[in-house]
Amino acid sequence: MNKEKEVEAYLKNELPEEEKLKYEIAQELGVLDKVLEGGWKSLSAKETGRIGGLVASKRKENER
């Protein structure tokens, strides 16, 4: 999905649960505005890694 379509789907609350989780975590970390403006590629490796780690943790937590 390209950036514009993904942002539009996010704003309409039409994303799959996995994608919603990424956006929720980006918001918690304070980088959601950066993602909405420049897409996921605008994040640093550190920011991306932090989001990935938190997604994995929450996914594991939800399996219990």
Secondary structure, 3 states (H helix, E strand, C coil): CCHHHHHHHHHCCCCCHHHHHHHHHHHHHCCHHHHHHHCHHHCCHHHHHHHHHHHHHHHHHHHC
